[in-house]
Amino acid sequence: MLSFIYRMMRDFEKEHGMRPNVLHLNNEHFDRLREDFLDPDNIESIISRLEMEIVIEKNTLHPHLSWIESSYRKAASF
């Protein structure tokens, strides 16, 4: 799952000229992503590694990325 997300990030940046800062997943996708980390319960570590916020939406059929100006990480850095 992690390699799939990295490919999506690369494609997003190529298309939009900026890195995405939000990853949208459903619970099943999120569980699969967590399996790619040594400590799947350390959500903060996963978020830090991806450098994106994670939004879990039960109706999301496929993982997708977006960029929003007022992400939590940006707001926290002020």
N, C-alpha and C positions, 0 to 999 in steps of 0.2 A: 504494500500500500504506500509506503514511504517513497519508493522510486516513482510510482505513478503520480504522486502529489508533486514531487520535484519536476517531473516532465510538464505537468500542468502549470507550475510556477514559471518555468522557462518559456513556455508558449505564451502565457499571459504577458510576461514582461516583453517578449518580442512583439506581440500584437499591440500592446498599450503603451509601451515605453516606460513602464514603472512596475515595481514589484507589487504583487497583491499583498494585502494585509489582513484579509479575512478568508478563512477556509470554512465552507459550509458542508456539513456532513449529517448523515442520519446516525442513529445509535449503532447500527451494525457496522457501518464504515469506521466509526470512531473506535469501536472495539478492535477491528482489524488493524487500524493504525497503531493502537497501543501495543499490539503484539510485536511491533518492530523496535521497541525500546526495551532496554535492560530492566527498567523499573516502570512497568506500565501504569502503576498507580501514581506516579509523579507527573501529574498533569502540567504543572508549571514548567517542568523540564521539557516536555513535549512542545509546549507553546514557545518556549525560548528557542528550541532547536529549529522550529519552523519559522520563527520570527513573524508569526501571524496569530491573530485571535482565532479561536475555533468556535463556531456557532453550530450547535446541534439542533437540527430541525427534523422532526419525525416524517415530514412529507417530502424530504429531499430524496429524489430517486438516484441521483448521481452526485458525487462530490463536485463542487465547483468553487471557484475563487472570485473574490471581488476586492475592490479597494474602496474604503470609505475614509473620508478625511478625519472624522472624529472617533477613530478607534480608541479603545481603552489604553493601549500602549502609548499612543501619541499624547493623550490627555494626561497620563501619569508622568510623562517626562517634563511637564511644565512646572 
